[in-house]
Amino acid sequence: MAGQIVVGIDGSPSAAAAVEWAADDARRRGARLRIVHVWEPWSYDFPLKAAPRSQSSLPAYWTGALEAAVDWVHDHTPGVEVSSALVTGAVSERLTTESEYADELILGSKGLGGLTGLVLGSVGRSVAGHAEGTVIVVRRSAPGRKGEIVVGFDGSEASEAALEYALQQARLRGARVHILYAWSTPPLAPDATAYAGGVREAVEEESREVQRRLDPWRQRYPDVPMVGSAVRGHAAPALSDASREADLVVVGSRAHGTFGHAFTGSIAHGVLHHARCPVAIVRPRRPHAERTPAAAR
């Protein structure tokens, strides 16, 4: 990787929060920062798309917005190498292309005008489902550092990648990692109360299994405090609840276009909607030869 973080902006408050998050992460990682606005000229032909200026002046307007964002990064995080680009094309396609040669793609949780729900709507689902590597969705959370990162883990390749990303983030931030494993049991019949003790034993065994799986990671990251827990129930509510005391929630995704194994599309979608902090969706990268060549910049 080239050590580059890309953040998309559209003038919305959540995009400003995304720039701040990206700048801080670039400083921690020693990475370059690229700020991008994707301009869809044809989208302003629709009356529901509110334009900040007349269409003919929009390129100059967005160029000025990008320059202002670059100036803010210089003031907020001096020393971070930052550049900007005004890109023309379909938003989801161009952001996906941008992700191919970036360590991370950072987006706000809600856009303006015709891009309302940029991440939580169809555009965001497309980007999150097809982008290379890690996509971070930033929403403004309660002020103050919590010092904890929550990650969903189920033993799959995708969740292994998510766990490694969470541990790297925790090491950079001096935070601890809460590894959460959610599992479900069949509903019990009304006369099956005697089985409750067996369910309790099963939960305890699942918790011990999570701890066993964490042993190799503790050896690889001895400087990162971590705690593992197994919870009975659906993963999305468990991760969303845990996000109240977290600076970041991390979930894994495997196939391009689908979310994998325990953290399926509905779970990742639920976490994006209900988490109280930024969410990172981590996917193991495809070999370089399998990727679509990036468009000229």
C-alpha positions in Angstrom: 0.0 0.0 0.0 1.0 3.5 -0.7 0.2 4.8 2.8 -2.7 6.9 1.6 -6.1 7.7 3.2 -8.9 9.0 1.0 -11.9 11.0 2.4 -14.9 12.0 0.4 -16.6 15.4 1.0 -19.9 16.9 -0.1 -20.3 19.9 2.1 -22.4 18.2 4.8 -21.6 18.3 8.6 -20.9 14.6 8.6 -18.4 15.0 5.8 -16.6 17.6 7.9 -16.5 15.1 10.7 -15.1 12.6 8.2 -12.3 15.0 7.2 -11.4 15.5 10.9 -11.4 11.7 11.5 -9.3 11.1 8.4 -6.8 13.8 9.3 -6.3 12.5 12.8 -5.8 8.9 11.5 -3.4 10.1 8.8 -1.3 11.8 11.5 -1.3 8.6 13.7 -0.4 6.4 10.7 2.1 8.8 9.0 0.0 8.5 5.9 -0.9 10.9 3.1 -4.4 12.3 3.0 -6.4 12.8 -0.3 -9.6 14.8 -0.1 -12.1 14.1 -2.9 -15.4 15.5 -4.1 -17.2 13.5 -6.8 -19.2 15.8 -9.1 -22.1 14.4 -11.0 -23.1 17.2 -13.4 -26.2 15.3 -14.6 -27.6 14.9 -11.1 -28.4 18.7 -10.9 -30.9 18.3 -13.7 -33.3 16.8 -11.1 -35.3 19.3 -9.1 -34.8 17.4 -5.8 -31.0 18.0 -6.0 -30.3 21.3 -4.3 -27.3 23.0 -5.9 -25.2 25.4 -3.7 -24.6 27.6 -6.8 -25.6 27.8 -10.4 -24.5 24.7 -12.3 -22.0 26.6 -14.4 -20.2 27.8 -11.3 -20.2 24.5 -9.4 -16.7 23.3 -10.4 -15.2 26.5 -9.0 -17.4 26.2 -5.9 -16.3 22.6 -5.2 -12.7 23.5 -6.0 -12.9 26.2 -3.3 -14.5 23.8 -0.9 -11.7 21.3 -1.4 -9.1 24.1 -0.9 -10.8 25.1 2.3 -10.7 21.5 3.5 -7.0 21.3 2.7 -6.3 24.5 4.6 -8.2 23.2 7.6 -6.1 20.0 7.6 -2.9 22.1 7.5 -4.1 24.0 10.6 -5.6 21.1 12.5 -2.8 18.5 11.8 0.3 20.2 10.6 2.8 17.8 9.1 0.2 15.7 7.3 0.8 15.6 3.6 -2.6 16.5 2.0 -3.9 16.9 -1.5 -7.3 17.3 -3.1 -9.1 16.3 -6.3 -12.4 17.3 -8.0 -13.5 14.1 -9.8 -16.3 13.8 -12.3 -18.4 10.7 -12.6 -20.9 8.5 -10.7 -20.3 8.8 -7.0 -20.3 5.1 -6.1 -18.1 4.1 -9.0 -15.5 6.8 -8.5 -15.3 6.3 -4.7 -14.8 2.6 -5.3 -12.0 3.4 -7.7 -10.5 5.7 -5.2 -10.5 2.9 -2.6 -8.3 0.6 -4.8 -5.1 2.4 -4.0 -5.9 3.7 -0.5 -5.4 2.1 2.9 -8.8 3.5 4.0 -11.8 5.2 2.4 -13.5 7.6 4.9 -17.1 8.8 4.4 -19.7 10.8 6.3 -22.8 9.0 7.4 -25.2 11.4 5.7 -24.8 13.7 2.6 -26.6 16.7 1.3 -29.3 17.3 -1.3 -29.5 14.3 -3.8 -26.9 12.5 -1.7 -28.9 12.4 1.5 -28.0 9.1 3.1 -24.8 8.9 1.1 -23.6 5.9 3.2 -26.8 4.6 4.7 -28.6 4.8 1.3 -28.1 3.0 -2.0 -24.8 4.8 -2.9 -23.3 4.0 0.5 -24.4 0.4 0.3 -22.8 0.1 -3.1 -19.5 1.7 -1.9 -19.4 -0.4 1.3 -20.1 -3.5 -0.7 -17.6 -3.0 -3.5 -14.8 -0.8 -2.2 -11.4 -2.4 -1.7 -10.0 -2.7 1.8 -11.5 -0.7 4.7 -14.3 1.8 4.6 -14.9 4.0 7.6 -18.3 5.6 8.1 -18.1 8.6 10.4 -20.9 10.2 12.4 -20.5 12.7 15.1 -20.5 10.9 18.5 -20.6 12.1 22.1 -17.5 14.2 22.8 -14.6 12.7 24.8 -12.4 9.8 24.1 -13.7 6.4 25.4 -10.4 4.5 24.9 -12.1 1.4 23.5 -12.5 -0.2 20.1 -15.2 -2.9 19.6 -14.8 -5.6 16.9 -17.1 -8.4 15.8 -15.3 -11.7 15.6 -16.5 -15.1 14.4 -13.3 -16.9 13.3 -13.8 -16.3 9.6 -11.1 -14.8 7.3 -13.1 -11.5 7.2 -13.4 -11.3 11.0 -9.7 -12.0 11.3 -8.9 -9.1 9.1 -11.3 -6.9 11.1 -9.7 -8.0 14.4 -6.2 -7.1 13.0 -7.4 -3.7 11.9 -9.0 -3.1 15.3 -5.8 -4.1 17.1 -3.7 -1.8 14.9 -6.0 1.1 15.6 -5.9 0.4 19.3 -2.1 0.3 19.3 -2.0 3.7 17.5 -4.6 5.2 19.9 -3.4 3.6 23.1 -6.8 2.0 23.5 -8.1 -1.4 24.5 -10.1 -3.8 22.2 -13.4 -5.4 23.1 -13.8 -8.5 20.9 -17.5 -9.5 20.7 -18.8 -12.8 19.5 -22.6 -13.1 19.1 -24.3 -16.5 18.8 -27.9 -17.7 18.7 -29.7 -20.7 20.1 -33.0 -22.2 18.9 -36.1 -20.8 20.7 -37.1 -23.0 23.7 -40.5 -24.7 24.1 -42.6 -23.4 27.1 -41.9 -26.6 29.0 -38.1 -26.5 28.4 -37.2 -24.3 31.4 -35.0 -27.2 32.7 -32.8 -26.6 29.7 -31.9 -23.1 30.9 -28.9 -24.4 32.8 -27.6 -26.0 29.6 -27.9 -22.8 27.7 -26.0 -21.0 30.5 -23.3 -23.6 30.2 -23.2 -23.2 26.5 -22.7 -19.5 26.8 -19.9 -20.0 29.2 -18.2 -22.5 26.9 -18.6 -20.1 24.0 -16.9 -17.4 26.1 -14.0 -19.8 26.9 -13.7 -20.6 23.2 -13.4 -16.9 22.3 -10.7 -16.5 24.9 -8.8 -19.5 23.4 -9.0 -18.0 20.0 -7.6 -14.7 21.3 -4.4 -16.3 22.7 -2.4 -16.0 19.4 -3.5 -12.4 19.0 -2.4 -11.6 22.5 1.0 -12.9 21.6 1.1 -10.8 18.5 -0.1 -7.6 20.2 1.2 -7.9 23.8 1.0 -4.1 24.2 -2.8 -3.9 23.4 -5.2 -4.7 26.2 -8.1 -6.9 24.9 -11.1 -8.5 26.4 -13.4 -11.1 24.7 -17.0 -11.8 25.4 -19.7 -14.1 23.9 -23.3 -12.8 23.9 -26.4 -14.7 23.0 -28.5 -13.0 20.3 -28.2 -11.1 17.1 -24.8 -9.5 16.4 -26.1 -6.1 15.2 -27.8 -5.0 18.4 -24.9 -6.3 20.5 -22.4 -4.3 18.5 -24.6 -1.3 18.5 -25.0 -1.4 22.2 -21.3 -1.8 22.7 -20.7 1.2 20.5 -22.0 3.5 23.3 -18.7 3.1 25.1 -16.5 2.9 22.0 -14.5 5.2 19.8 -14.8 2.8 16.8 -16.8 -0.3 15.9 -15.2 -2.7 13.4 -17.0 -5.4 11.4 -15.6 -7.8 8.7 -16.9 -8.3 5.2 -15.7 -11.0 2.8 -17.2 -11.3 -0.8 -17.4 -8.1 -2.9 -21.0 -7.1 -3.0 -22.0 -9.3 0.0 -21.1 -9.2 3.7 -19.8 -12.4 5.0 -20.6 -15.2 7.5 -21.9 -14.0 10.9 -21.6 -10.3 9.8 -24.0 -10.5 6.9 -25.5 -7.6 5.0 -28.3 -7.1 7.4 -25.9 -7.0 10.4 -23.5 -4.6 8.9 -26.4 -2.5 7.7 -27.9 -2.5 11.2 -24.6 -1.5 12.8 -24.2 1.4 10.3 -27.7 2.6 11.2 -27.6 2.3 15.0 -23.9 2.6 16.1 -23.2 5.6 18.3 -19.6 6.0 16.9 -17.7 5.6 13.6 -17.9 2.2 12.0 -15.1 0.5 10.0 -16.0 -2.2 7.5 -12.9 -4.3 6.8 -12.5 -6.6 3.8 -9.5 -8.7 2.9 -8.1 -7.2 -0.3 -8.2 -9.1 -3.6 -4.9 -9.7 -5.5 -3.9 -6.6 -7.4 -4.4 -8.4 -10.8 -8.1 -9.0 -10.1 -8.9 -5.3 -9.6 -10.4 -3.0 -12.2 -7.7 -0.6 -13.3 -8.1 2.8 -11.6 -9.2 5.7 -13.8 -6.8 8.4 -14.6 -6.6 11.1 -12.0 
